[in-house]
Amino acid sequence: MRLARCHRVLGVPVTQEQVAKIFGSLGLEFAVEGDDFVVSPPSYRFDLVIEEDLIEEVARIYGFESIPDVPPMARAKMFSQPEVHRGAHALRRLAAAQGYQVVVNYSFVEADWERDYAGNETPVRLVNPIASHLSVMRSSLIGGLVANIRHNANRKQSRVRLFELGRVFMRDASVEDGPLEVAGVNQPMRLWTSMP
C-alpha cells in the first residue's frame, strides 16, 4: 500500500507510524519500503486482496468519524454548444414528443431499394451478406421506413408515424481509415420521418 495513495483516497495525512500501528494491531505482517507498505495478510483475511482493501482497513481503525467530510472540489468548465446543433438523444426526444415511434432497421438493404429509392447505382456492396437479398449498405433511410409502413398498412394500421435516426453509407474517396472510419466510405447520421 502506497502511503501517498492512502492520503489521496482518505483525504487525511495519516503518518507512517499510525499506519504501522494499525497494521500491527490487526495482526498483519508487513515490511516498509520507503513510503510503501508491503503487507502479507494471514490466510483467514481473504478480503484483503488489493491496495484499496488495505486503505479501507486504515480508515476503519483510524475512525471514519475522524475523517472530515469535505465535499470534493473540481474545476467546472462549461462547454458551449451552438444552438443550431442538437445531439442524437435530443433529436430522438423531439421526434417522440411529436408522436413518432422509433424504428431501428438493418444497415444492409436490398440492392433494388438503393436503386429505386435512393437513386444509387453503385452502393457499397457487402463481401459476405447475412442474406442474399441484403447485399448492400444503405445510403438512405427511406427504404427501411417504406418497408415498415408497408408492413403496418398490410395489418390495417390507419395511422403510422415512424422515424429513424441512423447511419448511412456512401462512397467517398476522401475518407481515410480511422478508429471509427473505413477508407473510402462516408458514414453520416441521418434522420427520416414518415409523413404525419
Rosetta blueprint (number, residue, H / E / L):
1 M L
2 R E
3 L H
4 A H
5 R H
6 C H
7 H H
8 R H
9 V H
10 L H
11 G L
12 V L
13 P L
14 V L
15 T L
16 Q H
17 E H
18 Q H
19 V H
20 A H
21 K H
22 I H
23 F H
24 G H
25 S H
26 L L
27 G L
28 L L
29 E E
30 F E
31 A E
32 V E
33 E E
34 G L
35 D L
36 D E
37 F E
38 V E
39 V E
40 S E
41 P L
42 P L
43 S L
44 Y L
45 R L
46 F L
47 D L
48 L L
49 V L
50 I L
51 E H
52 E H
53 D H
54 L H
55 I H
56 E H
57 E H
58 V H
59 A H
60 R H
61 I H
62 Y H
63 G L
64 F H
65 E H
66 S H
67 I L
68 P L
69 D L
70 V L
71 P L
72 P L
73 M L
74 A L
75 R L
76 A L
77 K L
78 M L
79 F L
80 S L
81 Q L
82 P L
83 E L
84 V L
85 H L
86 R L
87 G L
88 A H
89 H H
90 A H
91 L H
92 R H
93 R H
94 L H
95 A H
96 A H
97 A H
98 Q L
99 G L
100 Y L
101 Q E
102 V E
103 V L
104 V L
105 N L
106 Y L
107 S L
108 F E
109 V E
110 E L
111 A H
112 D H
113 W H
114 E H
115 R H
116 D H
117 Y H
118 A L
119 G L
120 N L
121 E L
122 T L
123 P L
124 V L
125 R E
126 L L
127 V L
128 N L
129 P L
130 I L
131 A L
132 S L
133 H L
134 L L
135 S L
136 V E
137 M E
138 R L
139 S L
140 S L
141 L L
142 I H
143 G H
144 G H
145 L H
146 V H
147 A H
148 N H
149 I H
150 R H
151 H H
152 N H
153 A H
154 N L
155 R L
156 K L
157 Q L
158 S L
159 R L
160 V L
161 R L
162 L E
163 F E
164 E E
165 L E
166 G E
167 R E
168 V L
169 F L
170 M E
171 R E
172 D L
173 A L
174 S L
175 V L
176 E L
177 D L
178 G L
179 P L
180 L L
181 E L
182 V E
183 A L
184 G L
185 V E
186 N E
187 Q L
188 P L
189 M E
190 R E
191 L E
192 W E
193 T E
194 S L
195 M L
196 P L
